[in-house]
Amino acid sequence: MTLDFRLSAALSNLQARARQLAARGVDLFGRHNDSWINGYSKEFARMMAAEGFIGMGWPTEYGGHARPPIERLVVAEEMISAGAPIAAMWFADRQFGPSLIAYGTDDQRAEFLPQMLSGESTWCIGMSEPDAGSDLAALSSSAVRDGSDWVINGQKIWTSFGDVADYCYLICRTDRSGPPHQGISEIIVPMDSPGIEVRPITDMTTNQHFCEVFLTDVRVPQENLVGVEGNAFKQTMVQLAHERGGIDRLASNRAMFKHAIAQADTSNPAVRQQIARLEAEYEVGRLLVYREVLGQAPANFSAATKVFCTEYERRVADFAARVLGANTMLFTEWTRGMLYAPGYTIMGGTSDIMRNILGERVLGLPREPR
């Protein structure tokens, strides 16, 4: 018995459509390393919407297309591999729309989902904080009720697109009386609200999608609370599972790999062996992502998928650096991608944190005594 991993005719046709749109996006708006986080274009987001490539798996009752999850994966892989600028719609499509569908009110869905589906609204997530590291339960940004409003104070960091986003999906503390994992809530904050200051962070690759966000007595309606007050830790963990197990954690520097192969001395058997190994590892990562997308992976296994895929991306960057040799000392679009590679294993939870999750929640290993 053999296993056939080829796409069906329908999926192959969808792939071709996506590849054509991705090429058009690159022609019009440029090729971007890690395009799901660095390739910002509202115009291309609208083009994605016009093709029905936003909300592909969302229920039709909320304006989505009710397409099988594998179809979204096929489209996303083509977009990211080509470097098409999908960042303006990515977070909303990947996690915030599904979160509102799962936990939001009818009024919230009616207000926010159409903007996401049309590509008109860009969202950021207010999660990380300077003193909290990778520990979500250690966050201190607070929201306090005052009449019919929440009054929010605190600071967020590494907030991608904080300077261009229309809304922030804010994770904050609304109760300090219980254990750290309790009392956390999710609140939608319009980014033009008085009291918000955004400071872009320029990293060593010259990218500026990361931002610091300062919130001082920011007032938003109580109706902007998403889900159950004080119970957002569980909601956020579901979001992170979406974030950690997707194709964006594997294909971010696929274009770099193809460029390196074109420059490589493939007459050298050692080089051919390296290429073959990386190609095989890509297929392994792809199967891990497919399992996540098709709902076939065990609970919390997205941590393993993220570790394998993001560490693979770092190996791709190392290979490209070996191939380009002295040219890596020149600052080009390719060396920018190499410099960015350490971020793969940090964003969305470090590899060490992912291994802790695997040990404790998947394998059931005991914690080391303190």
ABEGO torsion letter per residue (X at the ends): XBBBABBBAAAAAAAAAAAAAAAAAAAAAEBBBGAAAABBBAAAAAAAAAAGABGAABBAAAGBAGBBAAAAAAAAAAAAAAGBBAAAAAAAAAAAAAAAAAABBAAAAAAAAAAAAAGABBBBBBABBAAAEABAAABABBBBBBEABBBBBEBBBGBBGAAABABBBBBBBABAABBAABGBBBBBBBAABBGBBBBBBBBAAGBAABBBBBBBGBBBBAAABBEBBGAAAAAAAAAAAAAAABAAAAAAAAAAAAAAAAABBAABAAAAAAAAAAAAAAAAAAAAAAAAAAGABBBGAAAAAAAAAAAAAAAAAAAAAAAAEAAAABBBAAAAAAAAAAAAAABGEBAAAAAAAAAAAAAGBBBBBX
